Amino acid sequence: MQNRRNFIISGATLSTALLGKSAFANDDITTTNEINNHYKVSKTNIRTLGVGKHSLKVNYGMGIGCMGMSWHRTFIPDKVPMIKLIQKAYDTGVNFFDTAEVYGPYKNEELVGEAIRSFRKKIIVCTKFGFNIQNGQLSGLNSKPTHIRQVVEQSLKRLKTDYIDLLYQHRVDPNVPIEDVAGVVKDLIKEGKVLNFGLSEADVNNIRKAHAVQQITALQTEYSIITRDPEGQILNTCEELGIGFVPYSPISRALLTGYINPLTKYDANNDNRDTLPRYTPEAVKTNWPLIEVIQNFGNKRGLTAAQVSLAWLLAQKPWIVPIPGTTKFAHLQENLWSVDFKFNEDELKEFTKQIVNIPITGARS
Ligand SMILES: NC(=O)c1ccc[n+]([C@@H]2O[C@H](COP(=O)([O-])OP(=O)(O)OC[C@H]3O[C@@H](n4cnc5c(N)ncnc54)[C@H](OP(=O)(O)O)[C@@H]3O)[C@@H](O)[C@H]2O)c1
């Protein structure tokens, strides 16, 4: 145990040394979360997204993705248990809740708004704009400034609040200069309707241009053991500019839990996995060696595959905050417990060597 503790301490020292070239270096990233920490989450498990006045402290270093409670994850659960789940998440100390206008569409923001009413001021509410919605369907990108303003007004109503803690552009709109998008969010921040700005799936060029107009607190992009695209340029840019990173689909839409197999069925009326090449029976079968590596590692340490996958993400950088989605409190708790496992340097090196050597079949989208 003592050895393990020493490993953790030396890991922390190493991260601090590596932070030297980063905009995060000047920021205190481990202080307690005075506003939102009613549950007394250990201060070593609080992570900070962004720097300075546009930073956010996230309990457990992990949030909850609410999308699947209304959209895209096979069955749509009843509203009442999902409201209770969000409230139970808050009672457990979770303070970072992720939704978007398009989830449902609209329904997920409504659900979140109803659930958080009594503790809204104590949490971080994240939502997103960036699409046209017609007859309940997405119909292309739209980040025109007037549209952003309309969406924000509607999101505020659905979320039953007068400010959004973190507002992301959901996807970069090639028809609207990113500087204009950042400009309108900057104005919304001045007006107090939005507190912080984020992008999702943006490239380095757009990140830099937007950040020059309005400081970005977080980039939300798909990242997991099976989808390592952000490594290199994107994460380096975040580090340089002091932008936090929020991996979405951090357990690859349940694939990395080992619960999906080639026979798994998805409801084509709601679940987008039915359309994604990585979830075809052939791809699931071909990629199975990766799941075995994750399970083998977990089996020797009393961890589930989901926990190994989340702990590995947390081990990449101290400013990474995953947002696994779930409709079940047992899964939420399992996911939160992954923060208690810290890879030591040798474990991380050896495990990463094994996973990068496994070829992956099937595009993520
Ligand atoms: N910015 C974007 O473009 C974007 C895109 C997609 C998602 N997101 C955000 O990211 C969040 C998470 O993404 P996601 O839902 O796509 O993928 P995910 O978090 O990787 O996976 C969620 C799936 O895993 C299952 N699961 C969760 N914990 C589990 C556990 N411990 N054991 C077994 N199964 C478990 C969930 O089912 P159960 O309900 O059974 O637990 C659900 O089907 C979303 O809610 C949304 O807020 C953002």
The ligand as a Gaussian input file, in Angstrom:
#p B3LYP/6-31G(d) Opt

LIG

0 1
 N      -20.460000      16.648000     -27.918000
 C      -20.982000      15.657000     -28.596000
 O      -21.062000      15.681000     -29.822000
 C      -21.492000      14.443000     -27.851000
 C      -21.784000      13.268000     -28.548000
 C      -22.244000      12.162000     -27.826000
 C      -22.397000      12.244000     -26.448000
 N      -22.129000      13.416000     -25.807000
 C      -22.275000      13.531000     -24.327000
 O      -21.500000      12.514000     -23.724000
 C      -22.296000      11.749000     -22.825000
 C      -21.828000      10.299000     -22.785000
 O      -21.727000       9.757000     -24.087000
 P      -22.449000       8.430000     -24.595000
 O      -23.696000       8.184000     -23.876000
 O      -22.455000       8.548000     -26.081000
 O      -21.400000       7.280000     -24.310000
 P      -20.743000       6.605000     -23.015000
 O      -20.855000       7.477000     -21.849000
 O      -19.405000       6.150000     -23.458000
 O      -21.647000       5.290000     -22.832000
 C      -22.936000       5.327000     -22.340000
 C      -23.482000       3.923000     -22.399000
 O      -22.732000       3.084000     -21.525000
 C      -23.589000       2.435000     -20.588000
 N      -22.889000       2.441000     -19.286000
 C      -22.508000       3.515000     -18.551000
 N      -21.816000       3.130000     -17.472000
 C      -21.781000       1.780000     -17.517000
 C      -21.213000       0.799000     -16.664000
 N      -20.527000       1.130000     -15.566000
 N      -21.361000      -0.505000     -17.003000
 C      -22.034000      -0.852000     -18.127000
 N      -22.586000       0.038000     -18.972000
 C      -22.465000       1.341000     -18.667000
 C      -24.859000       3.232000     -20.565000
 O      -25.953000       2.367000     -20.342000
 P      -26.743000       2.370000     -18.948000
 O      -27.765000       3.421000     -19.088000
 O      -27.293000       0.988000     -18.904000
 O      -25.750000       2.636000     -17.861000
 C      -24.918000       3.806000     -21.986000
 O      -25.554000       2.916000     -22.867000
 C      -23.713000      11.907000     -23.357000
 O      -24.684000      11.692000     -22.357000
 C      -23.715000      13.338000     -23.834000
 O      -23.972000      14.212000     -22.753000
 C      -21.660000      14.505000     -26.492000

